[in-house]
């Protein structure tokens, strides 16, 4: 597989790499963690929904890849009043990239910011227990539109 090929696996790798390259996270997992994600700010990225979208292509099908990007911080981090500000800064940095020219070197047509083909870019804060540890989390929904993802048969 070429690095320039738009495939679900390649785009997933690039979304994970982008989050890691921000320098905001100790680690970025490519799946929802089953074990405790870490001691500092960490993230996980996984595909949540993959669907075709209508386009004008004659022999190709574009896709809508909806990713979950979840940010984790241990609830027992010190100082406690710095947990949410650090997480909000991470969301702000990611949203700045996602709302900008986020094409992953031309593989992605656009981020479906306002949800023209489904749910739009979104973030929801909450709490989660993972392997006995409690975490403050912010879960981002990242919908990507990708041109010519699959070849349509005749």
N, C-alpha and C positions, 0 to 999 in steps of 0.2 A: 504494500500500500504506500503510495506516494504521500509525502507530507502535505501536498497541495490537493489531495483528494477529499472531497466532502463525504464523509461517512459518519454515522452516529458515533462510532468509537473514536475517530480522530477528533471530532468536535468536542466530545466529552473530555478527552485528554487535554485539549487546548483550554477549555473552561477551567479545569483543575489547575493547569500550569499558570493561567492568568491570575487566579486567586493566590497561588503560592508566590508568584513574582511580585505581588504587591508588598511583600515583606511584613504584612500585618499579622501573619499567623505562624505559630510554631510548627504546625503541620496542616496539610490539606489532604484528607482522605478521598478516595474515589468511590466511596460507598458509604452508606449510612453505618456509623460505627456500632458494633455490638459490645465493644469494650470501652472503658473510660477513654475519652478522646485526648486527654492531656491535662497539663497543669496550668497552662496559660491560654491565651486566645487561640482557638483552632477552628478549622472549618471542614466541612465535608460537602462533596458535590456528587449528585447522582441524577440520572435521567428519571423523570417522573411520568412523562407522557410523550409518546411519539405518534404523530398523525400526519397524513397527507393534507395539503392545502391546495385550493384551486388556484391555478395559474394559467397563463396563456401558452405554456410550453406544449409543443405538439407530441413529442415522444418522451418527455420526462415529467417527473412528478416532484414538486417541491414539498418540503416537510416542515412541520412545526415541532420543534424539540423543546419540551418544557423541562427545565432542570430545577431541582431543589438545591439551593446553596444554603447550608445551615451553619451558623456561627455559634460556637460553644465557648462558655467561660465557666469554670468551676464556681459554684455558688459560695464556696468558702474562701475565695480569693481575698487577699488583703491588699490594700484597703477596700472594703466593700463598696464604698461610694465611688470607686473608680471603675467598677465592672460595667455598668450601663454606658458611661461616656466612651469607654474604649470600644464597646460593641457598636455604638452609634457612629463613631468615627469610621469603623470598618465598613458599615453599611453605606455611609456617605461616600467613601472612596470607591466601593464597588458600584454604587448607583451612578456616580460620576462617569465611570468607565462605560457602564451599560447604556447610559443615555447619550453618550458621546458617539464616537465612531467605532463601535464595538463590532468589528467584522471578522476578527480572528484571521487576519491576513487575507481577507476576501472570501473566506469559506461561508460566512454568514451574511445573508442579505441585510437583515436588521433585527434588532430586539423589538418585539411586539410590545412596546412600552404601554400603550393605551388599550391593548387587548382587542385589536380589530379582528382577530381570528380566534378569540377565546379569552381566557383570563390574562390580564396584563401584568407588567412588572409590579411586584408587591413584596412587602416585608411584614412579618408578624412576629412580635416578641412573645416569649413564654418561658416555661420551665420544663425540664425534662430529667427523668432519672435514667441513667445509663450505667449498668453494672454496679448498682448500689450507690453511685455518686450522683449528686444533684447538680444540675447545670442551668445557668441562665442561657437561653438560646434566642436567636433571631433567625427565622426561617424566611429565606428569599425565594420567590417564584421567579425564575428567569426564562421567559418564553423567547425562543430564537426561531426566525424564519430562514430556511436554507433553500436556495434555488437548486433545481436539478439534482435532487438527492438520490432519486431512483429512476431507472429507465422503465418506461411503460411499454408493455407488450402490445402487439397489434391484434 
